[in-house]
């Protein structure tokens, strides 16, 4: 069981939504996240950078159809931090 731990890095609404998406998949395309959240590339990039700088998200660039694309995935640390944050939210609402 994951110990409850509030994480202010994850708690921001857009980052929390992004983490919820990442928790359900091995990896997801940046463009799919942008479309699902209905935000611009620049807004998503800023939130991804915060999570990546914390070591929570890995960003991999690949080529597809002659274009550079990005895939996002939780790191082990990120998945644990998210699980702890969700456990703390559940504990709070009890």
N, C-alpha and C positions, 0 to 999 in steps of 0.2 A: 504494500500500500504506500502511496506517495504522501509524504508529510505536507500538510497545508502550509502554504507560504504565499503571502501577497507579493506580487511582482509588478512594480510600477512601470517597468518597461513594457510589459505585455498589456497592462490594463487599459491603455488608451484605446478608444473604441475601434478605430481602424485596425490597429495592431491585434486587438483581441479577435476581431472578425477574421483577419488573415491567419492567425494562429489556429482558429477553429477549422479553417479550410485545410491547413497543412496537417492537422491532426488526423484527418480522414484519408490522406493519400500518402504515397511514397514521395511524390514530387508533383508539382503543378506548374504550368506555364504562366509566366508573368502576365501575359495578355489575358489569359482566362481569369486570373485574379482581378485584374483591372476592370474587366467587363462585369464580373459578378459583383464587385463592390461599387461599380459606377463612379470611379474616380479617375483622375488623369494619371498619365505616366509619371509626371513629376511628383505628385502627391504620394503615389505608391512607392516610388523610388526612395523618397525620404523615410517612409516607414520601414521599408525593407532594410535600408542602411542602418537604422537604429537597431533593428533586430540582429543584423549581421555583425555589427560592431560589438554587440553583447555576446556574440558567439552562438546565437539561437537559431539562425537561419544560414544555410549554405546557398550560394547563388552560382549556378553553372551556366556558362554561355556555350551555345552550340549553333551550328549553321543549319538552316533549313530553307530550301528554295532560294539560295543565294543571299539570305538575310541572316543577321545575327539574332538569336532568340535567347531568352533567359528562362531557366527552370529554377524554382524555389523548392527547398526541402528543409525540414527541421533537422537540426543536429541532435545528437543524443541529449546534450545539455538543454537545448531548446524544448524538446519534447518533455523532459523532466520538469523544467520550469513551468511550462504550460499546465501540465498535470497538477503540479503543486498549487498553481494559481487558481485553477478550477476547484480543487479540493478546498482551498481557503474560502472561495466565494460560496460554495455549498455549505461550509461550516458557518459562515456569517448569516446566511439566510435560514439556516437550521431547520 
